[in-house]
Amino acid sequence: MDMLYNSDTFSVMHLKAQDEGLEPARPDVPVLSRHGFEIVDKRSGKEVYLEGSWAELFQAHLRAWQENSPSQEEVEDTLAGYAELAQNPVVVH
């Protein structure tokens, strides 16, 4: 797990897929099979987890940001758009 972004309003974590060759620590707990991104909207106290095509779309934003060095306002505007999907309250962080 890597922290990609942290501000007063948003936090973004990259959750990496588990190695295929590793045995799960507990057989009753599912193993993360694909990578994803967790975006926490600190203003609302909610989070959204992006995986699959949503994660791929967000990954494209990250690549563009690496090439173009956006302003904090541009990053926060993009994250606010994703945060609209947030339905889950942040319980433990």
PASEBA-1860 file (N, C-alpha, C; in nm, 3 decimals):
! residues 93
1> MDMLYNSD> 0.085/-0.116/0.000/0.000/0.000/0.000/0.090/0.123/0.000 ~ 0.061/0.215/-0.091/0.140/0.338/-0.102/0.049/0.459/-0.094 ~ 0.091/0.559/-0.016/0.020/0.686/-0.010/0.065/0.766/-0.132 ~ -0.030/0.803/-0.218/0.002/0.879/-0.339/-0.022/1.028/-0.322 ~ -0.119/1.062/-0.239/-0.156/1.203/-0.224/-0.220/1.221/-0.088 ~ -0.190/1.332/-0.023/-0.249/1.362/0.107/-0.256/1.513/0.123 ~ -0.377/1.564/0.142/-0.396/1.707/0.165/-0.499/1.722/0.276 ~ -0.540/1.845/0.301/-0.641/1.868/0.404/-0.778/1.812/0.363
9> TFSVMHLK> -0.799/1.793/0.233/-0.931/1.751/0.186/-0.937/1.609/0.131 ~ -0.825/1.557/0.077/-0.825/1.425/0.016/-0.701/1.344/0.054 ~ -0.720/1.213/0.050/-0.610/1.120/0.067/-0.629/1.012/-0.040 ~ -0.519/0.973/-0.106/-0.525/0.871/-0.210/-0.421/0.764/-0.179 ~ -0.468/0.639/-0.173/-0.380/0.525/-0.148/-0.386/0.432/-0.268 ~ -0.271/0.373/-0.302/-0.265/0.271/-0.407/-0.249/0.138/-0.336 ~ -0.346/0.049/-0.355/-0.340/-0.085/-0.296/-0.297/-0.179/-0.406 ~ -0.182/-0.239/-0.388/-0.125/-0.325/-0.491/-0.177/-0.467/-0.477
17> AQDEGLEP> -0.185/-0.535/-0.589/-0.231/-0.673/-0.591/-0.134/-0.762/-0.516 ~ -0.188/-0.864/-0.454/-0.106/-0.962/-0.383/-0.030/-1.048/-0.483 ~ 0.090/-1.087/-0.448/0.168/-1.178/-0.531/0.094/-1.309/-0.549 ~ 0.085/-1.356/-0.673/0.015/-1.482/-0.700/0.075/-1.600/-0.623 ~ 0.207/-1.599/-0.603/0.274/-1.712/-0.540/0.263/-1.715/-0.389 ~ 0.217/-1.607/-0.327/0.209/-1.602/-0.182/0.084/-1.672/-0.132 ~ 0.100/-1.741/-0.022/-0.013/-1.804/0.044/-0.084/-1.699/0.129 ~ -0.218/-1.702/0.134/-0.289/-1.606/0.220/-0.255/-1.630/0.367
25> ARPDVPVL> -0.248/-1.522/0.443/-0.218/-1.533/0.586/-0.326/-1.612/0.658 ~ -0.449/-1.592/0.617/-0.562/-1.664/0.674/-0.649/-1.712/0.559 ~ -0.684/-1.840/0.556/-0.763/-1.893/0.445/-0.905/-1.836/0.438 ~ -0.955/-1.779/0.548/-1.091/-1.726/0.550/-1.099/-1.580/0.505 ~ -0.983/-1.519/0.475/-0.980/-1.380/0.433/-0.942/-1.375/0.286 ~ -1.026/-1.312/0.202/-0.994/-1.307/0.059/-0.868/-1.227/0.031 ~ -0.797/-1.265/-0.075/-0.674/-1.198/-0.114/-0.707/-1.100/-0.226 ~ -0.652/-0.979/-0.216/-0.670/-0.879/-0.321/-0.603/-0.928/-0.448
33> SRHGFEIV> -0.682/-0.949/-0.553/-0.626/-1.006/-0.675/-0.592/-0.900/-0.779 ~ -0.645/-0.779/-0.766/-0.614/-0.672/-0.859/-0.580/-0.546/-0.781 ~ -0.504/-0.461/-0.844/-0.470/-0.338/-0.774/-0.590/-0.244/-0.777 ~ -0.589/-0.146/-0.688/-0.696/-0.048/-0.684/-0.649/0.077/-0.612 ~ -0.736/0.176/-0.610/-0.706/0.303/-0.547/-0.818/0.337/-0.450 ~ -0.781/0.382/-0.332/-0.878/0.428/-0.235/-0.866/0.579/-0.227 ~ -0.977/0.648/-0.247/-0.981/0.794/-0.236/-1.069/0.827/-0.117 ~ -1.013/0.899/-0.022/-1.086/0.941/0.098/-1.114/1.090/0.087
41> DKRSGKEV> -1.242/1.125/0.097/-1.284/1.264/0.102/-1.293/1.301/0.250 ~ -1.196/1.374/0.298/-1.190/1.405/0.440/-1.301/1.501/0.483 ~ -1.355/1.577/0.388/-1.462/1.671/0.421/-1.590/1.597/0.457 ~ -1.621/1.492/0.382/-1.746/1.418/0.406/-1.725/1.296/0.494 ~ -1.597/1.255/0.512/-1.570/1.136/0.591/-1.608/1.008/0.518 ~ -1.606/1.013/0.383/-1.641/0.895/0.303/-1.524/0.857/0.213 ~ -1.527/0.729/0.170/-1.422/0.681/0.081/-1.481/0.601/-0.033 ~ -1.405/0.595/-0.142/-1.442/0.513/-0.256/-1.320/0.431/-0.296
49> YLEGSWAE> -1.345/0.306/-0.332/-1.238/0.218/-0.379/-1.258/0.195/-0.528 ~ -1.156/0.229/-0.606/-1.161/0.213/-0.751/-1.082/0.091/-0.791 ~ -1.147/0.002/-0.867/-1.079/-0.114/-0.922/-1.128/-0.136/-1.064 ~ -1.066/-0.228/-1.134/-1.108/-0.258/-1.270/-1.094/-0.139/-1.363 ~ -1.196/-0.113/-1.442/-1.189/-0.004/-1.540/-1.181/0.132/-1.473 ~ -1.241/0.146/-1.353/-1.228/0.273/-1.281/-1.082/0.297/-1.240 ~ -1.015/0.192/-1.194/-0.874/0.203/-1.155/-0.788/0.236/-1.277 ~ -0.820/0.175/-1.391/-0.744/0.203/-1.513/-0.761/0.348/-1.556
57> LFQAHLRA> -0.882/0.400/-1.545/-0.907/0.541/-1.578/-0.831/0.632/-1.484 ~ -0.832/0.600/-1.355/-0.759/0.681/-1.258/-0.608/0.673/-1.282 ~ -0.561/0.554/-1.319/-0.418/0.535/-1.351/-0.378/0.626/-1.468 ~ -0.467/0.643/-1.564/-0.439/0.733/-1.677/-0.425/0.877/-1.629 ~ -0.507/0.917/-1.530/-0.493/1.051/-1.471/-0.356/1.065/-1.405 ~ -0.315/0.962/-1.332/-0.186/0.966/-1.264/-0.071/0.983/-1.365 ~ -0.077/0.908/-1.474/0.027/0.920/-1.577/0.030/1.060/-1.637 ~ -0.086/1.115/-1.664/-0.094/1.250/-1.719/-0.038/1.352/-1.620
65> WQENSPSQ> -0.067/1.332/-1.491/-0.015/1.423/-1.390/0.136/1.416/-1.382 ~ 0.193/1.298/-1.399/0.339/1.283/-1.395/0.404/1.359/-1.511 ~ 0.338/1.363/-1.624/0.392/1.431/-1.741/0.370/1.581/-1.738 ~ 0.256/1.626/-1.682/0.218/1.767/-1.693/0.230/1.848/-1.565 ~ 0.259/1.787/-1.452/0.271/1.856/-1.323/0.154/1.951/-1.299 ~ 0.037/1.897/-1.269/-0.080/1.983/-1.249/-0.071/2.061/-1.119 ~ -0.153/2.164/-1.109/-0.160/2.240/-0.985/-0.239/2.159/-0.882 ~ -0.227/2.197/-0.757/-0.302/2.127/-0.652/-0.452/2.142/-0.677
73> EEVEDTLA> -0.493/2.257/-0.728/-0.635/2.280/-0.757/-0.686/2.182/-0.863 ~ -0.607/2.158/-0.967/-0.645/2.063/-1.072/-0.658/1.921/-1.016 ~ -0.563/1.883/-0.932/-0.567/1.750/-0.870/-0.691/1.737/-0.783 ~ -0.715/1.838/-0.700/-0.829/1.834/-0.608/-0.962/1.833/-0.685 ~ -0.971/1.905/-0.796/-1.093/1.903/-0.877/-1.119/1.764/-0.933 ~ -1.014/1.697/-0.981/-1.030/1.562/-1.033/-1.072/1.466/-0.922 ~ -1.007/1.476/-0.806/-1.041/1.389/-0.694/-1.184/1.414/-0.646 ~ -1.228/1.539/-0.651/-1.365/1.570/-0.611/-1.466/1.499/-0.701
81> GYAELAQN> -1.432/1.488/-0.829/-1.520/1.415/-0.921/-1.533/1.269/-0.883 ~ -1.422/1.207/-0.849/-1.426/1.067/-0.806/-1.494/1.054/-0.670 ~ -1.474/1.153/-0.584/-1.531/1.147/-0.449/-1.683/1.150/-0.451 ~ -1.741/1.197/-0.561/-1.887/1.196/-0.572/-1.941/1.053/-0.571 ~ -1.856/0.957/-0.606/-1.895/0.816/-0.604/-1.892/0.756/-0.464 ~ -1.829/0.827/-0.371/-1.807/0.774/-0.236/-1.938/0.755/-0.162 ~ -1.959/0.633/-0.113/-2.077/0.599/-0.036/-2.042/0.543/0.102 ~ -1.919/0.492/0.115/-1.879/0.424/0.237/-1.817/0.520/0.339
89> PVVVH> -1.871/0.523/0.459/-1.809/0.608/0.561/-1.674/0.551/0.602 ~ -1.581/0.639/0.630/-1.450/0.595/0.677/-1.465/0.557/0.823 ~ -1.437/0.430/0.853/-1.453/0.381/0.990/-1.319/0.376/1.060 ~ -1.218/0.318/0.994/-1.087/0.305/1.054/-0.984/0.350/0.953 ~ -0.903/0.449/0.992/-0.793/0.495/0.906/-0.683/0.548/0.993
END
